[in-house]
Amino acid sequence: MEQEAVNAFKSGRTRVIVQDNSPIHRCKEVQQLWSKWEQMGLYIFFLPKYCSEMNPIELEWQHLKKNEISGRMFDDELDLAYAVIDGVETRGERGNYSTKRVKFNSKASR
């Protein structure tokens, strides 16, 4: 989000991001940054709680579970994680979507 705020500020154009109500999107560390981001031109809005039909990721999860990992058994959580990553990449290739992975650094905002 910080990079989105910086990009909004540099471009002079308002950016709007709509998120679900995941706890990571509303944790104290993130809430403390909201006013700073708004001053930079980044505005964050949240979908109503329990509103899966308005959250496109829920449809993607449904397709992923049904078409990519359904009926498979996994030895452990790591195998499941790799299957999810492979499934996301496969769905991305089929739909011509970008599926770049991002690693979040929780210490970067401190």
N, C-alpha and C positions, 0 to 999 in steps of 0.2 A: 504494500500500500504506500509505503514511503516513496518508492520510485514513481508510482502513479501521481502522488502529490507533487513531487519535484517536476515531473513532466507537465502537469497542469500549470504549475507556476511558471515554468520556462516558456510555455507556449502562450500563456495568457488566456487560455481557454478553460472553461469549467469542465470538469470530468465528474461523471456520476457513476457510481457502482452500486448495484443492487445485490444484496447477499441474503442468504438464509440466516436462520437464528442459531447457528452452531455456536457453542460456547466459546470456541476460539475467536470468533468474530466479535464477541462482546466481552472478552476478558478485561480486567482492570487495566492491564498494560496498553491494550488497544484503545479503550475508552479515553485514556489520558491523552491520546494523540489526536482524537477527533477534532477538537477545536483548532489545533495547529494545522491539520490537513485542510479544514474548511477555509482557513485564512489563505492557504496556498491554492485554493480552487478545486479541491477534491471533496465531493459530498457523497456520503454513504447512506443508503436507505436499506431497510430490511423488509423482506417479505413477511406477510402475516404468519404467525406460528401455525404449524401443522397445515401448510398449504402446498402440498406436493404438486398439485396441478399447475402451480405458478412457478415451480422450480424445475428448470430443464434438466438439472443433474439427476433428479429422481427418475426421469424417463431413461436417461443413460444407464443408471444403475440397474433398472429393470431389464433393459436389453442385455447388459453385461452379464447379469445373473442367469438370464434365460438362454442366451445364445453362446456365450463364451465359456462359462465355467459350470454350467448345469451338468449334473450327473457325474462330476469328477470327484475323486477322493484325493485328499492332500495329506502328506505325512506330517506336516507341521505348518505353523503360521507363515513361515518364510516361503514355503511352496505355494501357499494360497496367495501371498503378496505378489510373487512373481507371475502367477496366473492372472491376477487382476491387472498387473502392468501390461502383460502380453495382450490381454483382452482389450484394454483401452487402446493400445497401439493398433491392434487389428481393426477395431471399430473406426479409429481415426483414418486408417488407410482406406477403408471401404467408403467412408464419407468424405474423404479428402480434407480432413481436419488436421490442424496442428496439435500435436500431443507432447509438447515440450514439458519435461519434468522439471520441477523447481524444488530446491531444498531450502527450507526456511531456517534462518539463523536467529534464534530467539535472543541472542546476546547483541545483535546488531542495533537494536532500538534503544539500548541502554546507554 
